[in-house]
Amino acid sequence: MTRRVAALALCLCSIGRLAPAQPAQDLDPRVVTLVGQVSEQRLVALLKKLETFGTRNTLSSVDSPTSGIGAARQWIFDELKSYSPKLQVSFDTYRIAAQGRITRDVEARNVMAILPGRSPRRIYISGHYDTIAIAGGQSGSNAGNRGRDGIVVTQPADPNAPNDSPAAGVNDDGSGTALTIELARAFSQSGLDFDATLVFMCHVAEEQGLMGAKLHAQKARDLGLRIDAVLNNDIVGNARGGNGIVDGASIRVYSEGPEDSPSRELARFVQRWGMRYVPSHTVRPLSRADRFSRGGDHSAYNQYGFAAVGFRESREDFGRQHDPRDTFDGLWPAYLAQNARVNAAAAATLALAPPAPGVLNARGQANINRAPSGYDAHLMWTASPGASAYRVFWREAWGPDWQHDMLVGNVTEATLPHTLIDDLVFGVAAVDAAGHESLVSPYISPARDADDVKTAR
Ligand SMILES: [Zn+2]
């Protein structure tokens, strides 16, 4: 069998002067159409409907047909079910025992819609549909005057009674829920044939410690499900900060480290492809898991070994969060629609693309060396099913963003002559015939275990 190798004749001695990796590239018109399907009007209707339940607290009533979490989850289920026979809608149900902020045993249901792809590997778009209101809201928590965690939950004296105190949660996280539902509609009605399986997930019990997401992520790990990416949206619908500063043109994307972790690669992907399809919106990746003293469901997936990022609005109004004032009048639907379009562009590109190539050798180490001269960069990878080419990325080993990239053919190795692998970070992505690009697999050295020196007596 002939080895197929790309020998790159580029002189990389001038690497620092090359243009950044943003070449003009043809966009897939089908993805353009899908992104264009995101409807601000539909988002408004979804947000207003979510507001009508009064509260969606995980511990609220389940027997009313119009208010509380029971009515809310059934409506989300029915809404998702109405979009397309291709969507497999289900409750992902657990019984959570009393613990922490869960004051009594409770049945908790994530609402999920699966759009099967050709492959079982999964890409999630998610939010949490449960809500909470606490005394003093998030502002009180930020001011540090509400005790540990700042959480003083307004709840009935009887812990077994439903907590139906008002908590409309239209932004937290009605915004992420509406985004997820709207993208379930757009994707399932797109007619596109995705390689990956898309999962539109509305989590529950986020406000009690990411419990719905943790239970699902734990189950996914135990079942050996392959989840390539989780795009989690939590508080993404308002563009005016509580301090009056407005930014309706950017979205923050948080990801856990280290710098070439799977979640960090996902954040880079969201920026690269989100901004190509939605150039009017700036994606701002942030090199940390989340904001200070705040959490989100993406971290639950991280804990169980999955790549996941958290989308957060550019400017927050803490005075409305975890507070009965989190109502529709605080939402900026046009801004939410832009954030939904970024999610759509990234998820569609990723779901249409082949899986990322493998870059580890049999010993679990990065498959890169200095051959043939001893001073070259020689990259090897495993072929991805469906790929017709690969794109090699690199950057100086001091910086967060890929600086350069180069498309190579349908090969499984490439050599960059006179290129010091010790000074650069390399990665490779799989590309299909239509240009859909996978996540980048980075060449990084695994951490070494401590190796104690034996001392003589
Ligand atoms: Zn939230």
Residues whose N, C-alpha, C, O or C-beta is under 5 A from the ligand:
A	BS01	ZN	D172 D173 D234
